[in-house]
Amino acid sequence: MSDRRPLLVIDGDSFAHRAYHALPKTVRRKGDRGGGAIVGFANYLIRLYEAEQPRAVVVGWDTLAEPNWRALEFAPYQGGRIFEDEIVEQLEVLPEVVTAFGFVFGKAGRFEADDFLATAVAMEEKAGGAALVATSDRDAYQLASDQTTILAPIKGGEIARIDPAGVRERYKVEPRQVPDFIALRGDPSDKIPGAKGVGEATAASLLQRYPDLEAMIADNRFPTQADDLRLYKRIATMVTDAPLPPVADAKPTWGKAAALARDWELNNLADRLQQLADKA
C-alpha cells in the first residue's frame, strides 16, 4: 500500500439529510431559500477534511430527477420516499458547493451516490491507495477492506471507524458478504423484502455456512425464491462503473467557498471559510 494520504469519499445525500434535520429551518439564504442543509453539510465537509487531512475529496450524489438503475430493475425500490421541497432544492445546488471547495463530485442519471462511493474506492485501491468512506448507510460495509475504512457518524458528532473486523462484529459476516446478507435479511428502508422467514440472525448464520447466496441456491435452498434473491443481491451491490474521472491530489479552495457562501448570504459560514482561507 502507498504511504500517500487517503482519499476521502463522502456520501453527499447521507450528510445533507443529516444536516437538514439537525439545523433549524430558520437558516435561510439569498432569496429566502433554505440554507440549513447547505450550512450543515459544509460544516461536515470542513470537519472531515480537517480531521482526516486526505489527499483529495470525492462526494457522491443521487439523482432525484429520474429513476436510478435499481428502481428500473425493481420497481418497489425505495418506494414511498417523500422529501420536502426545501431539501430537494438544496440537494440540487450542493454539488456547486463541493466544486467551490475544490473537491470532486459524482452525479449522473441512473446512478446513486453509493455507486460513486464504490467506484472511487475501487479506483483508489487499484492505484494502491487507501480510502475513507464517510456515510451513515450500512450498505457501505461491503466496501470495508484492508485499504478502506468506513467513517460512520454517531451521536455527539463522534465518528466510528469501521474496518473488516468491525463489519464482522456488527453483522457477523465478511464485508464481501454484505450484499448477500441484505438480500437474505431484506432492507425495509429500500423496500427489499428478503427471503421469507429469514431475519438478521438467520442470514448471518447461513453466511457462516455458505460463502454466498449462489452457494445456497446450488445446495437447493430457497428454490422458489432464487431469482428474486439474486435480484435483491444485485440491487444491494454497489457498482464500480459510475462515471467518475481520475481524482488528482487537491487542496481545498476555502476562498472560493467563502465567496459562494457570501453570495448566498450565508455569512456565518462565509466567515468561517474565510478564516480557513486566511490561515492557508
C-alpha positions in Angstrom: 0.0 0.0 0.0 1.2 3.5 -0.8 2.1 5.8 2.1 0.2 8.7 0.5 -2.6 10.3 2.3 -6.0 8.6 2.0 -8.8 9.6 -0.4 -11.9 10.8 1.5 -15.1 9.7 -0.1 -18.3 11.2 1.2 -22.0 10.1 0.8 -23.4 13.5 -0.1 -27.1 12.7 0.4 -26.5 11.0 3.7 -24.8 14.0 5.2 -27.1 16.6 3.5 -30.1 14.9 5.0 -28.5 14.7 8.5 -27.7 18.4 8.2 -31.2 19.3 7.0 -32.8 17.6 10.0 -30.2 18.8 12.5 -30.4 22.6 11.8 -33.4 24.9 12.3 -35.4 25.7 9.2 -34.8 29.4 10.1 -31.4 29.2 8.4 -32.1 31.0 5.1 -30.0 32.0 2.2 -30.4 34.7 -0.5 -34.0 34.9 -1.9 -35.4 33.4 1.4 -34.4 29.9 0.2 -33.5 27.1 2.6 -29.9 27.1 3.8 -29.7 24.6 6.7 -28.7 21.6 4.6 -26.0 23.7 2.8 -24.6 25.1 6.0 -24.6 21.9 7.9 -23.2 19.9 5.0 -20.4 22.5 4.5 -19.5 22.2 8.2 -19.4 18.4 7.9 -17.0 18.8 4.9 -14.7 21.2 6.8 -14.7 18.9 9.9 -14.0 15.8 8.0 -11.2 17.4 5.9 -9.5 18.9 9.0 -9.7 15.6 10.9 -8.5 13.3 8.1 -6.2 15.5 6.0 -7.0 13.5 2.9 -5.1 13.8 -0.4 -8.4 14.7 -2.1 -12.2 14.5 -1.6 -14.9 12.9 -3.7 -18.6 13.4 -2.9 -21.2 11.1 -4.4 -24.8 12.3 -5.0 -28.1 10.7 -6.0 -30.0 12.0 -9.0 -33.7 12.5 -7.9 -35.0 13.7 -11.3 -35.1 10.3 -12.9 -35.2 6.6 -11.7 -31.9 5.0 -10.9 -30.9 1.6 -12.3 -32.1 -0.2 -9.2 -35.6 1.3 -9.4 -35.7 0.4 -13.1 -34.9 -3.3 -12.3 -37.0 -3.4 -9.2 -40.0 -1.0 -9.2 -40.6 -1.1 -5.4 -37.0 0.0 -4.6 -37.1 2.9 -2.2 -40.8 3.4 -2.9 -42.8 5.8 -0.9 -39.9 8.1 0.0 -41.1 11.7 0.0 -38.7 14.7 0.5 -39.7 18.2 1.4 -39.3 20.7 -1.3 -36.6 22.6 0.6 -34.2 19.7 0.9 -34.7 18.8 -2.7 -33.8 22.3 -3.8 -30.7 22.3 -1.6 -29.7 18.9 -2.9 -29.7 20.4 -6.4 -27.2 23.1 -5.6 -25.0 21.3 -3.1 -22.7 19.9 -5.9 -21.9 23.6 -6.6 -20.8 23.9 -3.0 -18.5 20.8 -3.4 -16.9 22.4 -6.5 -16.4 25.7 -4.7 -14.5 23.8 -2.0 -12.1 22.4 -4.7 -13.5 18.9 -4.3 -14.7 16.4 -6.9 -18.3 15.2 -7.1 -20.0 12.4 -8.9 -23.7 12.7 -10.0 -25.3 11.1 -13.1 -28.6 9.8 -14.3 -29.4 6.2 -13.2 -26.6 6.1 -10.7 -26.8 6.5 -6.9 -24.4 8.1 -4.5 -23.5 4.6 -3.4 -22.2 3.7 -6.9 -19.9 6.8 -6.9 -18.5 5.8 -3.5 -17.8 2.2 -4.7 -16.2 3.5 -7.9 -14.0 5.9 -6.1 -12.9 3.2 -3.7 -12.2 0.7 -6.5 -10.1 3.3 -8.3 -8.1 4.2 -5.2 -7.5 0.6 -4.2 -6.4 -0.3 -7.7 -3.9 2.5 -7.5 -2.5 1.1 -4.3 -4.0 3.9 -2.1 -6.3 3.9 1.0 -9.8 5.3 1.2 -12.1 6.6 3.9 -15.8 6.4 3.2 -18.0 8.7 5.2 -21.6 7.6 5.3 -24.4 6.6 7.7 -25.6 3.9 5.3 -24.6 0.4 6.5 -24.8 -0.9 2.9 -21.3 0.6 2.6 -19.9 -2.0 4.9 -19.4 -4.0 1.8 -16.6 -1.6 0.9 -14.5 -2.2 4.1 -11.1 -3.8 3.4 -7.5 -3.7 4.4 -7.3 -0.4 2.4 -10.7 1.1 3.0 -12.3 2.2 6.3 -15.9 3.3 6.8 -16.4 6.5 8.8 -19.9 6.3 10.3 -21.3 9.3 12.2 -22.7 8.5 15.7 -24.3 10.7 18.4 -22.5 13.8 19.7 -20.6 14.4 16.5 -18.3 11.4 17.0 -17.2 9.1 14.1 -17.0 5.3 14.3 -14.2 3.8 12.2 -15.3 0.5 10.8 -12.8 -1.9 9.3 -13.5 -5.5 8.2 -13.3 -6.7 11.8 -15.9 -4.0 12.7 -18.2 -5.4 10.0 -17.8 -8.9 11.3 -18.6 -7.6 14.8 -21.7 -5.8 13.8 -23.2 -8.2 11.1 -21.3 -11.5 11.8 -20.4 -11.7 8.1 -17.5 -10.7 5.9 -17.7 -7.3 4.0 -17.9 -9.1 0.7 -21.0 -11.0 2.0 -22.9 -7.8 2.9 -25.0 -7.8 -0.3 -25.9 -11.5 0.2 -26.8 -10.6 3.8 -29.0 -7.7 2.7 -30.7 -9.9 0.1 -31.5 -12.6 2.7 -32.4 -10.3 5.6 -34.1 -7.7 3.5 -34.0 -3.9 3.9 -37.3 -2.2 4.8 -35.8 1.3 4.1 -35.1 0.3 0.5 -38.2 -1.9 0.2 -36.1 -5.1 -0.3 -38.3 -7.9 1.1 -35.5 -10.5 1.7 -36.1 -14.3 2.0 -39.3 -15.5 3.6 -38.8 -16.2 7.3 -35.2 -15.1 7.3 -34.1 -12.3 9.7 -30.7 -10.9 10.7 -29.5 -13.8 12.8 -30.5 -16.5 10.3 -29.0 -14.6 7.4 -25.7 -14.3 9.3 -25.8 -18.0 10.3 -26.3 -19.1 6.7 -23.4 -16.9 5.5 -21.2 -18.6 8.1 -22.0 -21.9 6.5 -22.0 -20.9 2.8 -19.7 -18.4 1.1 -22.5 -16.6 -0.7 -26.1 -16.7 -1.9 -25.2 -18.6 -5.0 -23.8 -21.5 -3.0 -27.0 -21.7 -1.0 -29.1 -21.8 -4.2 -26.8 -24.6 -5.6 -27.5 -26.5 -2.4 -31.2 -26.3 -3.2 -32.0 -23.7 -0.6 -34.7 -21.1 -1.4 -35.7 -23.0 -4.7 -38.9 -20.9 -5.2 -37.2 -17.6 -4.3 -33.8 -18.0 -6.1 -34.4 -15.4 -8.9 -35.9 -12.9 -6.5 -33.0 -13.2 -4.1 -30.5 -12.9 -7.0 -32.2 -9.6 -7.9 -32.2 -8.4 -4.3 -28.4 -9.1 -4.1 -27.8 -7.2 -7.4 -29.8 -4.3 -6.0 -27.8 -4.3 -2.8 -24.4 -4.4 -4.5 -22.6 -1.1 -5.1 -21.3 -1.0 -8.7 -17.9 0.3 -9.6 -18.6 1.7 -13.1 -20.1 5.0 -12.3 -18.8 7.9 -14.5 -16.0 9.3 -12.3 -12.8 10.7 -13.6 -9.4 10.0 -12.1 -9.1 12.0 -8.8 -5.9 14.1 -8.6 -4.4 15.3 -5.3 -6.1 18.6 -4.4 -6.1 21.2 -1.7 -9.3 23.0 -0.6 -10.1 26.3 -2.2 -11.5 27.9 1.0 -11.6 31.4 -0.5 -13.9 30.3 -3.4 -16.2 28.5 -1.0 -16.3 31.6 1.2 -17.2 33.8 -1.8 -20.0 31.5 -2.8 -21.4 31.4 0.8 -21.2 35.2 0.9 -23.0 35.5 -2.4 -25.8 33.3 -0.9 -25.8 35.5 2.2 -24.8 32.6 4.4 -22.5 35.0 6.3 -21.5 32.9 9.3 -20.4 30.1 7.0 -18.6 32.6 4.8 -16.7 34.0 7.8 -15.6 30.5 8.9 -14.4 29.7 5.4 -12.6 33.0 5.0 -10.7 32.3 8.3 -9.6 29.0 6.8 -8.5 30.7 3.6 -6.5 33.3 5.6 -4.7 30.6 7.5 -3.9 28.5 4.4 
